[in-house]
Amino acid sequence: MAAIAAYWQRTQKIEAENETRQVVAFFDPKDDSVMVPPEVVPARSWKMDDETRRWVLAGHDAINQVALLNQIKEAETKRLLHYYLTFQDRSGGYYEIEYGLMKGSGIGKPV
């Protein structure tokens, strides 16, 4: 029984180390061995922090704040690294979000 547990632990350790190597290689600009984001990406890569969330919501009316929060929740549930948030007040526009950070914004629909 101890041998089975040791084998299982070793297998888990090897898998975790491989996943870690892939994530590090993906984010390392000097390493192009991993060009597609690994399935397991750390939460800090796709979750928006509270300060960015406050910035996104600032100046929007209550209806658009709820819509923006729902879009953020949906994107984080899907663990999207890149997405657009759209709003209808202020003549309509969008925010471009990448790795949980605001990358840009614009008027109208995202291109």
CYANA upper distance limits for C-alpha pairs under 8 A (distance plus 0.5 A):
  1 MET  CA      5 ALA  CA      6.95
  2 ALA  CA      6 ALA  CA      6.60
  3 ALA  CA      7 TYR  CA      6.58
  4 ILE  CA      8 TRP  CA      6.63
  5 ALA  CA      9 GLN  CA      6.63
  6 ALA  CA     10 ARG  CA      6.62
  7 TYR  CA     11 THR  CA      6.68
  8 TRP  CA     12 GLN  CA      6.71
  9 GLN  CA     13 LYS  CA      6.62
 10 ARG  CA     14 ILE  CA      6.71
 11 THR  CA     15 GLU  CA      6.76
 12 GLN  CA     16 ALA  CA      6.64
 13 LYS  CA     17 GLU  CA      6.64
 14 ILE  CA     18 ASN  CA      6.67
 15 GLU  CA     19 GLU  CA      6.69
 16 ALA  CA     20 THR  CA      6.63
 17 GLU  CA     21 ARG  CA      6.67
 18 ASN  CA     22 GLN  CA      6.78
 19 GLU  CA     23 VAL  CA      6.79
 19 GLU  CA     38 PRO  CA      8.08
 19 GLU  CA     40 VAL  CA      7.52
 20 THR  CA     24 VAL  CA      6.64
 21 ARG  CA     25 ALA  CA      6.50
 22 GLN  CA     26 PHE  CA      6.54
 22 GLN  CA     34 VAL  CA      7.02
 22 GLN  CA     38 PRO  CA      6.94
 23 VAL  CA     27 PHE  CA      6.93
 23 VAL  CA     37 PRO  CA      7.88
 23 VAL  CA     38 PRO  CA      6.69
 23 VAL  CA     40 VAL  CA      8.17
 23 VAL  CA     41 VAL  CA      7.02
 24 VAL  CA     28 ASP  CA      6.57
 25 ALA  CA     31 ASP  CA      6.14
 25 ALA  CA     32 ASP  CA      7.69
 25 ALA  CA     33 SER  CA      7.28
 25 ALA  CA     34 VAL  CA      6.50
 26 PHE  CA     31 ASP  CA      7.69
 26 PHE  CA     32 ASP  CA      7.72
 26 PHE  CA     33 SER  CA      8.08
 26 PHE  CA     34 VAL  CA      5.61
 26 PHE  CA     35 MET  CA      6.82
 26 PHE  CA     36 VAL  CA      7.83
 26 PHE  CA     37 PRO  CA      6.85
 26 PHE  CA     38 PRO  CA      8.07
 28 ASP  CA     32 ASP  CA      8.34
 34 VAL  CA     38 PRO  CA      8.47
 37 PRO  CA     41 VAL  CA      7.82
 41 VAL  CA     45 SER  CA      7.15
 41 VAL  CA     46 TRP  CA      8.27
 42 PRO  CA     46 TRP  CA      7.92
 43 ALA  CA     47 LYS  CA      6.12
 44 ARG  CA     48 MET  CA      8.22
 44 ARG  CA     99 TYR  CA      8.12
 44 ARG  CA    100 GLY  CA      8.07
 45 SER  CA     81 LEU  CA      7.31
 45 SER  CA     99 TYR  CA      5.22
 45 SER  CA    100 GLY  CA      6.87
 46 TRP  CA     76 GLU  CA      6.86
 46 TRP  CA     79 ARG  CA      6.19
 46 TRP  CA     80 LEU  CA      6.60
 46 TRP  CA     81 LEU  CA      5.62
 46 TRP  CA     98 GLU  CA      8.18
 46 TRP  CA     99 TYR  CA      5.32
 46 TRP  CA    100 GLY  CA      5.55
 47 LYS  CA     76 GLU  CA      6.51
 47 LYS  CA     79 ARG  CA      8.22
 47 LYS  CA     99 TYR  CA      7.58
 47 LYS  CA    100 GLY  CA      5.51
 48 MET  CA     52 THR  CA      6.86
 48 MET  CA     53 ARG  CA      6.89
 48 MET  CA     72 ILE  CA      8.47
 48 MET  CA     99 TYR  CA      8.13
 48 MET  CA    100 GLY  CA      4.55
 48 MET  CA    101 LEU  CA      6.89
 49 ASP  CA     53 ARG  CA      6.75
 49 ASP  CA    100 GLY  CA      7.51
 50 ASP  CA     54 ARG  CA      6.62
 51 GLU  CA     55 TRP  CA      6.77
 52 THR  CA     56 VAL  CA      6.68
 52 THR  CA    100 GLY  CA      8.42
 52 THR  CA    101 LEU  CA      7.11
 52 THR  CA    102 MET  CA      7.69
 53 ARG  CA     57 LEU  CA      6.83
 54 ARG  CA     58 ALA  CA      6.53
 56 VAL  CA     68 LEU  CA      8.46
 56 VAL  CA     95 TYR  CA      8.37
 57 LEU  CA     65 GLN  CA      6.12
 57 LEU  CA     68 LEU  CA      7.79
 60 HIS  CA     64 ASN  CA      6.50
 60 HIS  CA     65 GLN  CA      6.45
 60 HIS  CA     89 ASP  CA      7.37
 60 HIS  CA     90 ARG  CA      8.36
 61 ASP  CA     65 GLN  CA      6.67
 61 ASP  CA     89 ASP  CA      7.71
 62 ALA  CA     66 VAL  CA      6.79
 63 ILE  CA     67 ALA  CA      6.87
 64 ASN  CA     68 LEU  CA      6.48
 64 ASN  CA     87 PHE  CA      6.50
 64 ASN  CA     88 GLN  CA      7.33
 64 ASN  CA     89 ASP  CA      7.40
 65 GLN  CA     69 LEU  CA      6.61
 66 VAL  CA     70 ASN  CA      6.66
 67 ALA  CA     71 GLN  CA      6.77
 67 ALA  CA     87 PHE  CA      7.99
 68 LEU  CA     72 ILE  CA      6.69
 68 LEU  CA     85 LEU  CA      6.89
 68 LEU  CA     86 THR  CA      7.59
 68 LEU  CA     87 PHE  CA      7.50
 69 LEU  CA     73 LYS  CA      6.59
 70 ASN  CA     74 GLU  CA      6.63
 71 GLN  CA     75 ALA  CA      6.67
 71 GLN  CA     85 LEU  CA      6.86
 72 ILE  CA     76 GLU  CA      6.58
 72 ILE  CA     85 LEU  CA      7.90
 73 LYS  CA     77 THR  CA      6.51
 74 GLU  CA     78 LYS  CA      6.83
 75 ALA  CA     79 ARG  CA      6.51
 75 ALA  CA     80 LEU  CA      5.90
 75 ALA  CA     83 TYR  CA      7.71
 76 GLU  CA     80 LEU  CA      6.64
 81 LEU  CA     97 ILE  CA      8.35
 81 LEU  CA     98 GLU  CA      6.00
 81 LEU  CA     99 TYR  CA      5.39
 81 LEU  CA    100 GLY  CA      7.59
 82 HIS  CA     96 GLU  CA      8.07
 82 HIS  CA     97 ILE  CA      6.17
 82 HIS  CA     98 GLU  CA      4.87
 82 HIS  CA     99 TYR  CA      6.95
 83 TYR  CA     96 GLU  CA      6.65
 83 TYR  CA     97 ILE  CA      5.87
 83 TYR  CA     98 GLU  CA      7.11
 84 TYR  CA     94 TYR  CA      6.92
 84 TYR  CA     95 TYR  CA      6.08
 84 TYR  CA     96 GLU  CA      5.12
 84 TYR  CA     97 ILE  CA      6.34
 84 TYR  CA    110 PRO  CA      7.61
 85 LEU  CA     94 TYR  CA      5.85
 85 LEU  CA     95 TYR  CA      5.59
 85 LEU  CA     96 GLU  CA      7.04
 85 LEU  CA     97 ILE  CA      7.90
 86 THR  CA     92 GLY  CA      7.99
 86 THR  CA     93 GLY  CA      6.29
 86 THR  CA     94 TYR  CA      4.72
 86 THR  CA     95 TYR  CA      6.99
 86 THR  CA    109 LYS  CA      8.00
 87 PHE  CA     92 GLY  CA      5.95
 87 PHE  CA     93 GLY  CA      6.01
 87 PHE  CA     94 TYR  CA      6.54
 88 GLN  CA     92 GLY  CA      4.58
 88 GLN  CA     93 GLY  CA      7.11
 89 ASP  CA     93 GLY  CA      8.45
 91 SER  CA    107 ILE  CA      7.96
 91 SER  CA    108 GLY  CA      8.22
 92 GLY  CA    107 ILE  CA      6.61
 92 GLY  CA    108 GLY  CA      6.04
 92 GLY  CA    109 LYS  CA      8.35
 93 GLY  CA    105 SER  CA      7.90
 93 GLY  CA    106 GLY  CA      6.03
 93 GLY  CA    107 ILE  CA      4.58
 93 GLY  CA    108 GLY  CA      5.02
 93 GLY  CA    109 LYS  CA      6.57
 93 GLY  CA    110 PRO  CA      8.29
 94 TYR  CA    105 SER  CA      6.00
 94 TYR  CA    106 GLY  CA      5.96
 94 TYR  CA    107 ILE  CA      6.93
 94 TYR  CA    108 GLY  CA      7.43
 94 TYR  CA    109 LYS  CA      7.01
 94 TYR  CA    110 PRO  CA      6.83
 95 TYR  CA    102 MET  CA      7.26
 95 TYR  CA    103 LYS  CA      8.06
 95 TYR  CA    104 GLY  CA      6.32
 95 TYR  CA    105 SER  CA      4.73
 95 TYR  CA    106 GLY  CA      7.15
 96 GLU  CA    102 MET  CA      6.43
 96 GLU  CA    103 LYS  CA      5.88
 96 GLU  CA    104 GLY  CA      5.48
 96 GLU  CA    105 SER  CA      6.21
 97 ILE  CA    101 LEU  CA      5.96
 97 ILE  CA    102 MET  CA      5.13
 97 ILE  CA    103 LYS  CA      5.94
 97 ILE  CA    104 GLY  CA      7.73
 98 GLU  CA    102 MET  CA      6.94
 98 GLU  CA    103 LYS  CA      6.58
106 GLY  CA    110 PRO  CA      7.81
